[in-house]
Amino acid sequence: MRLFQLIARKGRDVLSVVREVLNEDTDSQLRINVMWLLEDIVDDRCRDIVLPLMNDKDSRVREWARVFCWEMGWTPNDFRQAKEARHYEGRTFDETIFLHIKCDLFIRLVETNDLWGHVLMSPQMLARVYGQALACPIMKTREKEIVISKTLKGLHEDGTDHYEAFLFKGFTDRTQPYHGNFYFETHTDRPFFKSGKADDLSEGVIEHVNVPFAREGQWFLNPNIKIDGKNAIEYVRGLFQGWAYVSPNRIKENAGDFMFPGNSVLSTLHHPEVGEITNTYLFGGFKGKVLDWDGRRRFRLKLSAKLRYRQG
């Protein structure tokens, strides 16, 4: 988290640190998230740092480096390649795409609106607080709806994972053969925990609060991979926005620590009771890609079994 904030705030002044992390760290996800940050830094050294990673020994890093270099115009080569892909029959979704999500939270600290807090969350910290998200499309319906599922670890005392799912609906502009622009939103009924922590009943719960959330972006198809006669999504990117409630008292009780599982619950301004305590606006970006997860030069497109959902 500190590394992510350091790079986000200092930019080109810490490119030597970036180079060291990308060349020496063993955490694939961390390296991918750091590469993403380089897209916001205007310096030719960013290109020089990322280009060699297109041949990195780590398959995940290698696949993502090809995306970033293509996206930034650092290479003329398309990231989409002809590859063997394994599709698992009889599952809930036709693809499950692991999402990297970064987020800014602006938290109103006083009713007079003249004191605010700003939290910048890296993808790994967002997964720790809100849960790791997967985009779960079905070929026949992906242009008008999609499920975003989340798995949150460390919330329940018995050690079990916490599951959530959100059905998004909207439009997809398909004026390009291998490119779609989507504009989706969800209105999901869910319990609102007044404590500000998911599944915490200590301060009461308001049942069936309709929570809105919006996302828009683009997905890119691989013309060489087909599922049920349609090309598979290889890469997705976009933006999102919504509302939340963060309990300042809970943060004080934790010595100022914000980054613990379930801290902050999605919210709405349109509920007579919940709207009065909603104090956070959040927005951010996401990127997701199907990957050669095990280094066998084969994409795995359908990873999820029938998901168990626990709403809350």
C-alpha positions as CSV (number, residue, x, y, z in Angstrom):
1,M,0.0,0.0,0.0
2,R,2.8,2.4,0.9
3,L,4.7,1.6,-2.3
4,F,1.6,2.2,-4.4
5,Q,0.9,5.6,-2.7
6,L,4.6,6.5,-3.0
7,I,4.6,5.9,-6.8
8,A,1.2,7.5,-7.3
9,R,2.2,10.6,-5.5
10,K,5.9,11.0,-6.5
11,G,5.7,9.7,-10.1
12,R,8.9,10.2,-12.1
13,D,10.9,11.1,-9.0
14,V,10.8,7.4,-7.8
15,L,11.3,5.6,-11.1
16,S,14.5,4.1,-9.8
17,V,12.3,2.4,-7.1
18,V,9.9,1.3,-9.7
19,R,12.6,-0.3,-11.8
20,E,13.9,-2.2,-8.8
21,V,10.5,-3.5,-7.9
22,L,9.6,-4.6,-11.4
23,N,12.9,-6.4,-11.9
24,E,13.4,-8.0,-8.5
25,D,10.1,-8.5,-6.6
26,T,8.6,-11.9,-6.6
27,D,4.9,-10.9,-6.2
28,S,3.3,-11.1,-9.6
29,Q,0.3,-9.1,-8.7
30,L,2.4,-6.3,-7.1
31,R,4.5,-6.0,-10.3
32,I,1.4,-5.8,-12.5
33,N,-0.2,-3.1,-10.3
34,V,3.1,-1.1,-10.4
35,M,3.2,-1.3,-14.2
36,W,-0.3,0.1,-14.3
37,L,0.9,3.2,-12.4
38,L,3.4,3.9,-15.1
39,E,0.6,4.7,-17.5
40,D,0.1,7.9,-15.6
41,I,3.7,9.0,-15.6
42,V,5.0,11.1,-18.6
43,D,8.6,9.9,-18.9
44,D,10.3,7.9,-21.7
45,R,11.9,5.8,-18.9
46,C,8.6,4.2,-18.3
47,R,8.7,2.6,-21.7
48,D,12.2,1.4,-21.2
49,I,11.3,-0.2,-17.9
50,V,8.3,-2.1,-19.2
51,L,9.3,-3.2,-22.7
52,P,11.8,-5.9,-21.4
53,L,9.0,-7.4,-19.2
54,M,7.2,-8.5,-22.4
55,N,9.6,-11.5,-22.2
56,D,9.6,-11.9,-18.4
57,K,9.8,-15.4,-17.0
58,D,6.6,-14.9,-15.0
59,S,3.7,-15.7,-17.3
60,R,1.3,-13.2,-15.6
61,V,3.8,-10.3,-15.7
62,R,4.6,-11.1,-19.3
63,E,1.0,-11.1,-20.5
64,W,0.2,-7.8,-18.7
65,A,3.4,-6.1,-20.0
66,R,2.2,-6.8,-23.5
67,V,-1.1,-5.1,-22.7
68,F,0.5,-2.0,-21.2
69,C,3.0,-1.7,-24.0
70,W,0.2,-2.0,-26.6
71,E,-2.0,0.4,-24.6
72,M,0.6,3.1,-24.3
73,G,1.9,2.8,-27.9
74,W,5.3,1.5,-26.7
75,T,5.1,-1.4,-29.2
76,P,3.3,-1.8,-32.5
77,N,2.4,-5.4,-31.6
78,D,-1.1,-6.3,-30.5
79,F,-1.3,-8.1,-27.1
80,R,-3.8,-10.6,-28.5
81,Q,-2.1,-13.7,-29.8
82,A,-3.2,-17.1,-31.1
83,K,-3.1,-19.3,-28.1
84,E,-4.6,-22.5,-26.9
85,A,-7.5,-21.9,-24.5
86,R,-9.2,-24.3,-22.2
87,H,-12.9,-23.9,-21.6
88,Y,-14.6,-25.8,-18.8
89,E,-18.1,-27.1,-19.6
90,G,-21.0,-27.0,-17.2
91,R,-20.0,-24.0,-15.1
92,T,-22.0,-20.9,-14.2
93,F,-20.2,-18.5,-16.5
94,D,-18.4,-18.7,-19.8
95,E,-15.4,-16.7,-18.5
96,T,-14.2,-15.4,-15.1
97,I,-11.9,-12.4,-15.4
98,F,-9.7,-11.5,-12.4
99,L,-9.9,-7.7,-11.9
100,H,-7.3,-5.3,-10.7
101,I,-9.1,-2.3,-9.1
102,K,-7.7,0.9,-7.8
103,C,-9.9,3.3,-5.9
104,D,-10.1,6.8,-4.5
105,L,-12.4,7.4,-1.5
106,F,-13.4,10.9,-0.4
107,I,-14.8,10.7,3.1
108,R,-16.8,13.6,4.6
109,L,-15.6,14.0,8.2
110,V,-17.9,16.8,9.4
111,E,-21.4,17.9,8.5
112,T,-20.2,21.4,7.5
113,N,-18.4,19.8,4.5
114,D,-15.2,21.6,5.1
115,L,-13.1,18.7,6.4
116,W,-12.6,15.6,4.2
117,G,-10.4,12.6,4.2
118,H,-8.8,11.1,1.0
119,V,-7.9,7.4,0.9
120,L,-6.0,6.0,-2.2
121,M,-6.4,2.2,-2.3
122,S,-4.1,0.0,-4.3
123,P,-5.7,-3.1,-6.0
124,Q,-4.3,-5.4,-3.3
125,M,-5.6,-3.3,-0.5
126,L,-9.0,-2.9,-2.1
127,A,-9.2,-6.7,-2.3
128,R,-8.3,-6.9,1.3
129,V,-11.0,-4.4,2.4
130,Y,-13.8,-5.0,-0.1
131,G,-12.9,-8.4,-1.6
132,Q,-11.3,-9.7,-4.7
133,A,-13.6,-9.1,-7.7
134,L,-14.2,-11.2,-10.8
135,A,-16.1,-10.2,-13.9
136,C,-18.3,-13.1,-14.9
137,P,-19.8,-12.9,-18.4
138,I,-22.1,-15.3,-20.3
139,M,-21.6,-15.3,-24.0
140,K,-25.3,-15.0,-24.9
141,T,-26.0,-12.1,-22.5
142,R,-22.7,-10.3,-22.0
143,E,-23.7,-7.3,-24.1
144,K,-26.6,-6.4,-21.8
145,E,-25.7,-7.9,-18.4
146,I,-22.8,-9.2,-16.4
147,V,-22.2,-10.4,-12.8
148,I,-19.5,-9.0,-10.7
149,S,-18.6,-11.4,-7.9
150,K,-16.5,-10.7,-4.9
151,T,-14.7,-13.0,-2.4
152,L,-13.6,-11.4,0.9
153,K,-11.2,-13.2,3.1
154,G,-10.6,-12.6,6.8
155,L,-14.0,-11.2,7.6
156,H,-15.6,-14.1,9.4
157,E,-14.3,-15.5,12.7
158,D,-14.8,-19.1,11.6
159,G,-12.4,-18.5,8.7
160,T,-14.9,-19.0,5.9
161,D,-14.9,-16.6,2.9
162,H,-17.5,-13.9,2.4
163,Y,-19.2,-13.8,-0.9
164,E,-21.2,-11.1,-2.7
165,A,-22.6,-10.8,-6.2
166,F,-23.9,-7.8,-8.2
167,L,-25.9,-8.1,-11.4
168,F,-25.1,-5.2,-13.7
169,K,-27.3,-4.3,-16.7
170,G,-26.8,-1.8,-19.6
171,F,-25.8,-1.3,-23.2
172,T,-22.7,-2.3,-25.2
173,D,-21.7,-0.4,-28.3
174,R,-20.5,-3.0,-30.9
175,T,-19.6,-0.8,-33.8
176,Q,-16.2,-2.4,-33.9
177,P,-15.8,-6.2,-34.6
178,Y,-13.4,-7.0,-31.7
179,H,-14.1,-4.1,-29.4
180,G,-17.1,-3.3,-27.2
181,N,-17.9,-0.1,-25.2
182,F,-20.2,-0.8,-22.3
183,Y,-22.2,1.4,-19.9
184,F,-23.7,-0.6,-17.0
185,E,-25.2,-0.1,-13.6
186,T,-26.5,-2.2,-10.8
187,H,-29.3,-1.6,-8.2
188,T,-28.8,-4.4,-5.7
189,D,-30.9,-5.0,-2.6
190,R,-28.6,-5.8,0.3
191,P,-28.5,-5.4,4.1
192,F,-26.8,-2.1,5.3
193,F,-24.7,-2.6,8.5
194,K,-24.9,0.6,10.6
195,S,-21.5,-0.2,12.2
196,G,-19.8,0.5,8.8
197,K,-18.4,-3.1,8.7
198,A,-19.8,-5.9,6.6
199,D,-21.7,-8.6,8.5
200,D,-21.3,-6.7,11.8
201,L,-24.7,-6.5,13.6
202,S,-23.4,-4.6,16.7
203,E,-25.2,-1.4,15.8
204,G,-28.1,-2.8,13.9
205,V,-28.9,-3.6,10.3
206,I,-31.3,-2.1,7.8
207,E,-32.6,-4.8,5.4
208,H,-33.2,-4.5,1.7
209,V,-31.4,-1.3,0.9
210,N,-31.2,-0.7,-2.8
211,V,-27.6,0.2,-3.6
212,P,-26.7,1.7,-7.0
213,F,-23.3,1.4,-8.6
214,A,-22.1,2.3,-12.1
215,R,-19.3,1.0,-14.3
216,E,-18.3,1.8,-17.9
217,G,-15.4,0.8,-20.1
218,Q,-14.2,-1.3,-23.0
219,W,-13.6,-5.0,-23.6
220,F,-11.4,-6.5,-26.3
221,L,-12.0,-9.8,-28.0
222,N,-9.4,-12.3,-29.1
223,P,-10.3,-13.3,-32.7
224,N,-8.4,-16.6,-32.2
225,I,-10.4,-17.9,-29.2
226,K,-14.0,-18.9,-29.5
227,I,-16.6,-20.1,-26.9
228,D,-20.0,-21.3,-28.3
229,G,-19.1,-19.7,-31.6
230,K,-18.3,-16.3,-30.2
231,N,-14.9,-14.7,-29.6
232,A,-13.8,-14.6,-26.0
233,I,-13.0,-11.4,-24.1
234,E,-9.3,-11.2,-23.4
235,Y,-9.0,-7.8,-21.9
236,V,-11.3,-5.3,-20.1
237,R,-10.7,-1.9,-18.7
238,G,-12.9,0.8,-17.3
239,L,-14.1,3.2,-14.6
240,F,-16.6,2.9,-11.7
241,Q,-18.3,5.1,-9.2
242,G,-20.6,4.8,-6.2
243,W,-21.4,5.8,-2.6
244,A,-20.4,4.2,0.7
245,Y,-20.4,4.6,4.5
246,V,-17.2,4.7,6.5
247,S,-17.4,4.8,10.3
248,P,-14.9,7.4,11.7
249,N,-15.3,6.0,15.2
250,R,-14.3,2.5,14.0
251,I,-11.1,3.9,12.4
252,K,-10.3,5.7,15.7
253,E,-10.8,2.5,17.6
254,N,-8.3,0.9,15.3
255,A,-5.6,3.5,15.8
256,G,-6.3,5.1,12.5
257,D,-6.1,1.9,10.5
258,F,-8.5,1.8,7.6
259,M,-7.3,-1.3,5.8
260,F,-9.1,-4.2,7.4
261,P,-11.7,-6.6,5.9
262,G,-15.2,-5.3,5.5
263,N,-14.4,-1.7,6.7
264,S,-16.8,0.5,4.7
265,V,-20.1,-0.7,3.2
266,L,-21.6,0.4,-0.1
267,S,-24.4,2.8,0.3
268,T,-26.9,5.2,-1.3
269,L,-28.2,8.7,-0.9
270,H,-31.7,7.7,-1.9
271,H,-32.8,5.8,1.2
272,P,-34.5,7.9,4.0
273,E,-32.3,6.5,6.8
274,V,-29.1,5.3,5.0
275,G,-28.9,8.5,3.0
276,E,-28.5,10.6,6.1
277,I,-25.3,8.8,7.2
278,T,-23.7,8.1,3.8
279,N,-20.5,10.0,3.9
280,T,-18.2,8.6,1.2
281,Y,-17.9,9.1,-2.6
282,L,-15.7,6.5,-4.3
283,F,-14.5,6.1,-7.8
284,G,-11.7,4.4,-9.6
285,G,-10.5,2.2,-12.4
286,F,-10.3,-1.5,-13.2
287,K,-8.4,-3.7,-15.6
288,G,-8.8,-7.4,-16.1
289,K,-7.4,-10.1,-18.5
290,V,-7.6,-13.8,-19.1
291,L,-4.2,-15.3,-18.3
292,D,-1.8,-18.1,-18.7
293,W,-2.0,-18.7,-15.0
294,D,0.3,-21.8,-14.7
295,G,2.9,-20.9,-17.4
296,R,1.7,-23.7,-19.8
297,R,1.0,-21.3,-22.6
298,R,-2.7,-21.9,-22.4
299,F,-5.5,-19.5,-21.3
300,R,-8.0,-20.8,-18.8
301,L,-11.3,-19.0,-19.5
302,K,-13.8,-20.6,-17.2
303,L,-12.5,-20.8,-13.7
304,S,-15.5,-20.6,-11.5
305,A,-17.8,-23.4,-10.4
306,K,-21.4,-22.5,-9.4
307,L,-20.7,-19.7,-7.0
308,R,-22.0,-19.6,-3.5
309,Y,-23.4,-16.2,-2.8
310,R,-23.8,-14.7,0.6
311,Q,-25.3,-11.2,0.3
312,G,-24.2,-8.6,2.8
